[in-house]
Amino acid sequence: MPEISRFYGVIIRIFFNDHNPPHFHVEYQDYEATIDIENGVVKGEMPRRALKLVYEWLDLHKDELIENWELAQNQEPLKKIEPLN
């Protein structure tokens, strides 16, 4: 499960050949969730503060996330995405 970004203790990953809809996995401390790239729907649990940071990052990098999703579906290397600063 390749890590594509990390910021403020938040780790973002995309799995190869994962199920639709396009989404990414988030880890923060003992919490884990998946977030739909298109609509931001969350499955799992994440503290509100961490989720706010993830949404801010998602808004900045949506196109890059879609590109990485497509790369992962084709078993191609993923690209790192800039962290939230």
C-alpha positions in Angstrom: 0.0 0.0 0.0 2.1 2.9 -1.3 2.2 6.1 0.8 1.6 9.1 -1.4 1.7 11.9 1.2 2.3 12.6 4.9 1.6 15.8 6.9 0.9 16.6 10.5 0.9 12.9 11.5 -1.7 12.1 8.7 -0.6 9.4 6.3 -2.3 9.1 2.9 -2.2 5.8 0.9 -3.7 4.4 -2.3 -3.9 0.6 -2.8 -3.2 -1.1 -6.1 -6.3 -2.7 -7.8 -8.6 -1.3 -5.0 -12.4 -1.3 -5.5 -14.4 1.6 -6.9 -15.3 4.4 -6.3 -11.9 6.1 -6.4 -10.8 6.7 -2.9 -7.7 7.0 -0.6 -6.9 5.6 2.8 -6.1 7.9 5.7 -4.3 7.0 8.9 -3.9 9.3 11.9 -2.8 7.9 15.3 -5.1 4.9 15.9 -7.7 6.0 13.4 -8.3 4.8 9.9 -10.7 5.8 7.2 -11.2 5.9 3.5 -12.3 9.0 1.7 -14.0 9.2 -1.7 -12.0 11.4 -4.0 -15.0 12.8 -5.9 -17.4 13.7 -3.0 -15.3 13.4 0.2 -17.5 10.8 1.8 -15.7 9.2 4.8 -15.9 5.6 5.8 -14.3 4.9 9.2 -13.4 7.2 12.0 -11.1 10.2 12.1 -10.8 13.1 14.6 -12.5 16.3 13.3 -9.2 18.3 13.4 -7.4 15.7 11.2 -10.3 15.3 8.9 -10.4 19.1 8.3 -6.7 19.0 7.3 -7.4 16.0 5.0 -10.3 17.9 3.3 -8.1 21.0 2.8 -5.4 18.8 1.2 -8.0 17.0 -0.9 -9.2 20.3 -2.3 -5.7 21.2 -3.4 -4.8 17.8 -4.9 -7.9 16.3 -6.3 -6.6 16.0 -9.9 -3.4 14.4 -8.6 -5.3 11.9 -6.6 -7.4 10.9 -9.6 -4.2 10.5 -11.6 -2.7 8.3 -8.9 -6.0 6.2 -8.6 -5.7 5.5 -12.4 -2.0 4.6 -12.1 -2.8 2.2 -9.2 -5.6 0.5 -11.2 -3.0 -0.1 -14.0 -0.4 -1.4 -11.5 1.9 1.6 -12.3 4.1 3.4 -9.9 2.3 6.2 -7.9 3.5 9.8 -7.7 4.1 11.5 -4.4 1.8 14.4 -3.6 3.0 17.5 -1.8 2.0 17.6 1.9 -0.2 20.2 3.4 2.0 23.1 4.7 
